[in-house]
């Protein structure tokens, strides 16, 4: 069975790929808005891991709406959730048997409720999987440490292809660099350089 996994090049989505490839033919899919070429970071990580890779261009209006919402809210949560839901809806239309993401049990955002998962499956005729939904941060970190070469550091310094990079760029362009600092708290990101 063919599975599309939303992929950022980070540790969570990379670990999700490792867990799923026993049962599925996994293609890593990076959804982007064509604001930056950050998707290339995910492509490079996918090649290092040995997976097929595709990109999916999302609706730019969703990015604009999410960026505006984040500035109005003063935090990224609702905007990131909006983009993730749009990305899942979009990847469901790519013709795969199943779609998945790397969301963990303890993630505050993005998250997909049971009702949302069932709705995706019913409306698109796919299986939705979240293989890390039973794993807490400690378990993920231990598995990653034993199976992947990972670089970690401040979000603004680590190469990545998640939604955040493009949304940061949009916010800086539309609202100024200070708005980016006001919206995004300091946090650590990861980037995978291959398997151990």
C-alpha positions as CSV (number, residue, x, y, z in Angstrom):
1,X,0.0,0.0,0.0
2,X,1.2,3.5,-0.9
3,X,1.5,6.1,2.0
4,X,2.2,9.8,1.9
5,X,3.8,11.1,5.0
6,X,3.8,14.9,5.6
7,X,7.6,15.5,6.0
8,X,9.6,18.4,7.3
9,X,13.1,16.8,7.5
10,X,12.9,16.8,11.3
11,X,13.2,14.0,13.8
12,X,9.4,13.4,14.4
13,X,8.4,12.9,10.7
14,X,11.6,11.0,10.1
15,X,10.9,8.6,12.9
16,X,7.4,8.2,11.7
17,X,8.7,7.1,8.3
18,X,10.9,4.5,9.9
19,X,8.0,3.1,11.9
20,X,5.7,3.0,8.9
21,X,8.0,1.6,6.2
22,X,7.6,-2.0,7.4
23,X,3.9,-1.9,6.4
24,X,3.7,0.7,3.6
25,X,5.6,2.0,0.6
26,X,6.4,5.4,2.1
27,X,6.7,8.6,0.1
28,X,7.8,11.7,2.0
29,X,5.7,14.7,1.0
30,X,6.7,18.3,1.9
31,X,3.8,20.7,1.7
32,X,4.9,24.3,1.0
33,X,3.6,27.7,-0.2
34,X,6.4,28.5,-2.6
35,X,7.4,31.4,-0.4
36,X,10.9,30.0,0.2
37,X,12.9,27.1,-1.1
38,X,13.0,25.5,2.4
39,X,11.4,22.4,0.9
40,X,14.9,21.5,-0.4
41,X,16.0,20.7,3.2
42,X,13.4,18.0,3.4
43,X,14.3,16.7,0.0
44,X,17.9,16.3,1.1
45,X,16.9,14.6,4.4
46,X,14.6,12.2,2.5
47,X,17.4,11.3,0.1
48,X,19.7,10.6,3.1
49,X,17.1,8.3,4.6
50,X,16.4,6.6,1.3
51,X,12.8,7.5,0.7
52,X,10.9,8.7,-2.3
53,X,10.1,12.4,-2.1
54,X,7.5,14.8,-3.5
55,X,6.4,18.3,-2.9
56,X,2.9,19.7,-2.7
57,X,2.2,23.3,-3.2
58,X,-0.5,24.6,-0.9
59,X,-3.0,27.5,-1.4
60,X,-1.1,30.7,-0.8
61,X,-4.3,32.3,0.6
62,X,-4.1,29.8,3.5
63,X,-0.6,31.0,4.3
64,X,-1.6,34.6,4.2
65,X,-4.6,33.9,6.4
66,X,-2.6,31.9,8.9
67,X,0.2,34.5,9.1
68,X,-2.4,37.3,9.8
69,X,-4.1,35.1,12.4
70,X,-0.8,34.5,14.2
71,X,0.0,38.2,14.3
72,X,-3.5,39.0,15.6
73,X,-3.3,36.1,18.2
74,X,0.3,37.0,19.2
75,X,1.2,33.3,19.1
76,X,1.6,30.6,16.4
77,X,-0.8,27.8,17.6
78,X,-4.0,28.5,15.6
79,X,-2.1,29.5,12.4
80,X,0.0,26.4,12.5
81,X,-3.1,24.2,13.1
82,X,-4.9,25.9,10.2
83,X,-2.0,25.2,7.8
84,X,-1.6,21.6,9.0
85,X,-5.3,20.8,8.5
86,X,-5.0,22.3,5.0
87,X,-1.9,20.3,4.2
88,X,-3.6,17.0,5.3
89,X,-6.7,17.8,3.2
90,X,-4.4,18.5,0.2
91,X,-2.2,15.4,0.5
92,X,-5.4,13.3,0.7
93,X,-6.0,14.3,-2.9
94,X,-2.7,12.9,-4.2
95,X,-4.0,9.4,-4.8
96,X,-2.3,7.5,-1.9
97,X,-3.9,4.7,0.0
98,X,-2.9,6.3,3.3
99,X,-1.7,9.6,4.7
100,X,0.3,10.2,7.9
101,X,2.0,12.8,9.9
102,X,4.6,13.0,12.7
103,X,2.4,14.4,15.4
104,X,3.3,13.0,18.9
105,X,1.1,12.3,21.9
106,X,2.2,15.4,23.8
107,X,2.1,17.9,20.9
108,X,-0.1,20.8,21.6
109,X,0.0,21.8,17.9
110,X,-0.6,20.6,15.4
111,X,-3.0,17.9,16.5
112,X,-5.7,16.0,14.8
113,X,-8.7,14.8,16.8
114,X,-10.3,11.5,16.4
115,X,-13.3,13.1,14.7
116,X,-11.0,15.0,12.2
117,X,-9.2,11.8,11.4
118,X,-12.4,9.9,10.8
119,X,-13.7,12.8,8.6
120,X,-10.5,12.7,6.5
121,X,-10.8,9.0,6.0
122,X,-14.5,9.1,5.2
123,X,-14.4,12.0,2.8
124,X,-11.2,11.0,0.9
125,X,-11.3,7.2,1.1
126,X,-7.8,7.0,2.7
127,X,-6.4,5.7,6.0
128,X,-5.1,8.5,8.3
129,X,-2.2,7.4,10.5
130,X,-0.4,9.1,13.3
131,X,2.2,6.6,14.3
132,X,3.8,8.7,17.0
133,X,0.4,9.5,18.7
134,X,1.2,7.0,21.5
135,X,4.8,8.2,22.0
136,X,5.8,10.9,24.5
137,X,8.7,13.2,23.9
138,X,11.1,11.0,26.0
139,X,10.3,7.9,24.0
140,X,10.7,9.8,20.7
141,X,14.0,11.2,21.8
142,X,15.4,7.8,22.8
143,X,14.3,6.2,19.5
144,X,15.7,9.0,17.5
145,X,19.0,8.9,19.4
146,X,19.5,5.3,18.5
147,X,18.4,5.4,14.9
148,X,19.0,8.9,13.4
149,X,21.8,11.5,13.0
150,X,20.1,14.7,14.1
151,X,21.1,18.3,14.4
152,X,19.2,20.4,16.9
153,X,19.2,24.1,17.8
154,X,17.2,27.3,17.8
155,X,14.4,27.3,15.3
156,X,15.6,30.2,13.3
157,X,19.1,28.6,12.8
158,X,18.2,25.0,11.9
159,X,17.5,24.1,8.3
160,X,14.0,22.8,8.1
161,X,11.0,22.5,5.8
162,X,8.1,22.8,8.2
163,X,5.4,25.4,7.8
164,X,7.1,27.7,10.3
165,X,9.9,28.9,8.0
166,X,7.6,30.2,5.3
167,X,5.2,31.7,7.8
168,X,8.1,33.5,9.5
169,X,9.0,34.9,6.1
170,X,5.5,36.0,5.3
171,X,5.1,37.7,8.7
172,X,8.4,39.5,8.4
173,X,7.4,40.7,4.9
174,X,3.9,41.8,5.8
175,X,4.3,42.9,9.4
176,X,8.1,43.5,9.9
177,X,10.8,41.4,11.6
178,X,9.7,42.4,15.1
179,X,6.4,40.7,14.6
180,X,8.1,37.4,14.0
181,X,9.8,37.7,17.4
182,X,6.5,38.6,19.0
183,X,4.7,35.6,17.5
184,X,7.2,32.8,17.8
185,X,8.6,31.9,21.2
186,X,12.2,30.6,21.3
187,X,12.2,26.9,20.7
188,X,14.4,24.1,19.5
189,X,14.0,22.4,16.1
190,X,15.7,19.4,14.6
191,X,17.0,18.4,11.2
192,X,17.9,14.8,10.2
193,X,21.2,14.1,8.4
194,X,20.6,10.3,8.0
195,X,20.3,7.0,9.7
196,X,22.7,5.7,12.4
